Structures are given as C-alpha cells and as structure tokens.
C-alpha cells in the first residue's frame, strides 16, 4: 500500500539537545543517524465507544494499520508502541481480551522491520503481565520482557515498566489504580547498570507513564519519577524520554533532557483523529519529530501541542 504523504496532516518539530558525543563516531566507526516510528495508546477492543471519554476502541485497529503502512513505506529503522496497546470489553473477560491482543499484535507485525513494545496499565486489563508478554514479540529477544534495552545504529534505547503499585506489586487482571504507578527498585538497579555500560552512547528512554511530573498531572506519573529523572540526569547521555498515558500529549525539558508525551490514538473518531510520529536524530544530536494528524507543529519555546 503506497501512501501519499499529502493526505496527512504533518508537522516537524526540532529539538536541539545540549548533549553531544564528538568522539563517538571515531571510536565506533562511521556514525549512523536514527529514524524510528512511535505510536501510543490504541486501547484496541471490540466494544462500543465511550463518548464521555471520547474513546473509540474498535477504530484503533484501522488507525494502527495506517500507521504501520506509513512506517513501512518510510522504511524507518524500527517501530515502537508506548503502551495501552489493547483494552478490554465492557465486562472483563480474559479470553476475549486475549483475542483483542492477538488481533492488534497481528496488525503491528505487518511492519516488517524491528518492532518493540512498552507496557501500559490497560495492557493488564483482564490479563497478567506475563500473559501480555507471552502474546507479543520484541525483535531480537527470544522472549519478550517488560523492561529491556537494545542498540540500533549509533544509539542505545531503554524501555521501562512502571506498571507496579507503590508497594512494588505488579498490575494484574485489572487489579491496579492507574494513579498509582511505580518503577521497582530492582528495575532501577538494572537501569543504573545499563546506563553505566553504555555511558558513551547517546541514549533514548521509552516508558508509558510520565516522568516529568508537572503539578497538574502528577497522577499520570510514576510516583518515583523524581528518582528516575535523577538517574537519567546523572548518566549524562540521555537525550529524550518518550511517554504515553497522558492522551492530550505534552512536551517539557528538565535540565538537559526532553520529555515528549505523544498524543493517543484512541481519542476521537475517524482517521483525522489518528496520531503517530517519526523521530529522526542526526550526528549533532538534533531531534526532529514529524507528526501525523493530531500530532501537529510545535514551538519548543512555548511547549504547546
């Protein structure tokens, strides 16, 4: 399927980070820029829309199909979804929920390049964390994990999982409060170790819940977001954190790290209410985001989406 980009509402935002690694290319050969796709919060389920929340669950499969086709045409280096991949029916049902997960994973797998997942809170509706992982594939891994890292071109990528209660209990079968999200200590120890191992490599982080903790939206953040940000700041090589969960989207910069929240697929009916983006990072660590449909032009000085 060939897509004419004139039919999309597109935009470009350029983020210039303070971080640079002038010695990286010479130490590791020719520097390779990166270009990858991001999409978040499809909440796919075969159920009637929730008009009060503006959520059109059964349209998400078609919206994701459009995203995948565009990413395939653009031949991005990889495609990653940032959580709430699926939802559940009007009444919780494990078997039915697994059919929703299988259907949207099948659509996602139509992208023939590398594919990756971030776990969201609604990925635990009606099923366990392990059940979700058993029905998805992260390229290059024999078994899918809830947190992990990978390398692509001249960059390092980290995926985190904040789908635990403040007591460190994993979300399971809808047994969670979406306002109570936490990254457990074991995962933080792994994060520090992984960052040390790749300290000379420019790094990008993906997580579902927000880490930038704006006062009006603290309930959408991991409760230990400040501690996680400190780890990322101390590492000195993290360029940007990509987040979902907050459907309206947002952009902040704290110290030298950008925190970009992508708008959700689920909200709004029709293809004009789709949302996804292509991220490009060059050798100067300039980040360019090309958005589609709801993801529109940005002014970094005002941070308005």
N, C-alpha and C positions, 0 to 999 in steps of 0.2 A: 504494500500500500504506500503510494507516494503522497507525501503531504506537502501542499503548497503553503509556505510559511506566511503568505499574505493573508491567509484566512485566520490567523491567530492574532490575538492582541498580545504583542510582545513588548518587552522593555529591557533596558540594560541599566544595571547599577554597577558602579565601580567602587570597590573598597580598597584603599591603599593601607596596608599594614606597615607597622614600624619594623617588623622583623625581616631580616634578610640573612641569607647564608652564602656569601660570595665564594667561600671555599668549597661549597658542597659539590658543584659540578666538576671541579678539577679533581676532587678526592674520589669521586664515584663515576667518572666518565662524563659523557655528554648529558647535560641537564635535559630532562623531559618534562614539559609542562603537563598539566592535567585538565581534563574536561569531562565532567560527570553529571548525571541527572539526579534530581531529588524530587520526591513526591511524598505527601503525608496525609494521614487521617482519611482514608477512603471509607472506613466504617462499613464495609460491604455486608449486607444482609438482605434476604428476600423478605421484606416487611414493609408495611405502609409507611409513608413519610411521617416524621414528627414535625408538624407545621410550627408548633410553638418554639422548637429549637432550630427550625429551618434545615432539617436533616433529611436528605433524600437517599436512603440507604441503597435501594436497588438500582440507582443510576450510577453508582460508583464503579461498577464493572465496565460500563461503556466509557466512562471518563478515564479510567486507568488504561483501557485499550488504546485510546487516543494518545495518551502519554507514552505508552510503550512504542507505538508506531512511530512517533516523532523521534524518540530516542534511538530507535533502530535506524531511521533514516539519517539522523545526525551522526551516527556511529560514535556515541560517547564512550568513554573508557570504561564506565560502569554505571549502573543504575541502583539507587538505594531508596528504600521507603522508610519513613521515620516513625512508624508506629500507628496503632489503631488501624491495622490492615483490614480487620474484619470486625463485625459486631455480632449480635445475636438476634433471634426472633423476638416477637413481642413478649413471649414467655420463654424463660431459659430452657434450653434443651441441648444436651451435649452432642448428640448425634447430628442434629440439624446444624448446630454451629460448626461442626467439623466439615459439613458439606459446603458451607459458606467459605471456610478457609481454603478448602481444596479448590474451589472454583476460582477464587481470586489469585491463588498461587499459580494456578494453571495459566491465567491471563498474564501474570507478571513474568512467567517463564517464557513467554513469547519473545521477550527481549533475549537475543542470543549471546550478548556479551555477559560479563560478570554481573551478578546480582547479589544484593545484600539486604538484610532486614534489621530493623531496630524494634524492640518490643515496646508496645504501648499498653496502657491499662486495660483498654477494651479487648486486647488480644487475649486477656484472661477471663473474659465473659464466658461462662458455661464450661470452660476447659481449664486445664492446668498449664503452667509454664512449659512443662515437658511435653505435653500433648501438642502445644503450638509448635515447639521446636521440632518435633517428630514429623511435622507435615510441611516443613519449609526447607529450602536449600540456600545456603550461603556459599557462593563459589569458592572453591579451593579448600573447603572443610569437609571432612568425611561425615561429621555430624554437626548440625547447627548448634551454636552456643548462644546464650543470652548476652554475654559480653565477650568481646574479642577484638583483635586488631589485624590489619593487613597492610601490605605495601603495594603501591601502584605508581609506575613511572618514578618520579623523584620525590614522592610524598609518602607519608605514613598516615594511616587512618585508624581511629579508635571508636568503637561502638560500646556505649554504656547502657546499663539496665537499672532504672530507678523504680522498678515495679515491685517494691517491698514496703511494708509498713515501717513506721519509725522504730518498731521493735525488731526489725530485720526479718519479718515473716513474709515469705513470698506471696504475692497475689495468687489466688487460686479459685476457679469456678465462681467468679464474681464476688468473692469474699475479699473486698477491699473498699476503701474510701478513696476516691480519686484525688482528694485533697491531702491525703497522707501518703507521700512518696518519699523514698529514701534509697540511697546507694549504700549498701552494707560495707562494713569495714574490710572484709576480705577482698571485695572488689576494689576498694580504694588502695589497698596494699598492692594489688596487681597493677592498678593504674600507675602508681608511682614507679614501680619496677619497669613497666613497659615504656614509660616516658624516658627513664634513665637510659634504657637500652637504645633508644632512638633519639638521643638528645641532640644530635647534629642533623636531624632530618625534619623539614617543615611538616607540621602535623595538623590534622583536621579531626575534630571530635563530633560524633553524632549521638544524640540522646533524644528520647521522646519528650519528657518533661523539661521545663525551662530551668536554666541555671543562673539567669541574670537577675532574678529576684526583684523585679520592680514592685514597689509597695502595694500598688493597686491589684497586682496579680500574683501575690505571694502564694496563694493557694494552688497555683498552677506550676509551682516549682518544687524541686526536691527539697526536703526540709534541711538537708545539709549542703545546700548549694554553695554557701559561702566557703565551706571547707574544700569542696571540689574545685571551685574557682582558684583558691589559694594554691592547690596542687598544680593546676594548669599554669598559673602565673609563675610559679617557682620553676617550672620546667623551662620556660623561656623560648620554646619553639612552637607553641600552639598559635595558629593563625586565626582560626574561626571555629565556633561551635554552631552546628546546625541543629535546630529543635523543631518539634511539632507541638501537639497538645493544645496550644492556645490558638483556636481556629481563625482568629482575625489576623494573625501574623504580627510581627514586630521586629525591631532592629535596635540594638544597643551596642555600645562599645565601652567596656570596662577595662581600664588600664590599656594594654596593647592588644586585647582580644575582642573580636567582633562576636556578637551573639545574634544569630539570624533565625527568627521563627517564621517558618513557611506557612502560608495560608492553607487551610484544609480543603480537600477535595469534596467532602460530604455536604458542605453547606451551599444551598441554592440549587435550583432545578435547571437542567439544560447545559449544553456544552459551554456556554458562555460563563458558567459558574465553575468551570474546572480550574485547577491550579497546580502548576509544577514549574520546574526551572532547570536550566543548565548552568552549571558553575564552571568557570574557567580560571585557572591560576597560572601565571606565567613566571619566568625566571626572576622577575623583580618582585615577586610575591604580591602582585596586583591581582585582586579578586574581582572578576566580572560575573555578574549574575544576570542571565537572560530569562525573564519571566514570561509566562504564558497565561492568557485570560486574566484571572483575578490578581495575579502577581504582576503588578504594574511598575511604572517608573518610580525611582526613589530619589530623594535628595538626602544624602548622608548627613547634611548639617541639621536637618530638621527631624530625621528619623521617622517621618510619616510614611505609612504604607497605604 
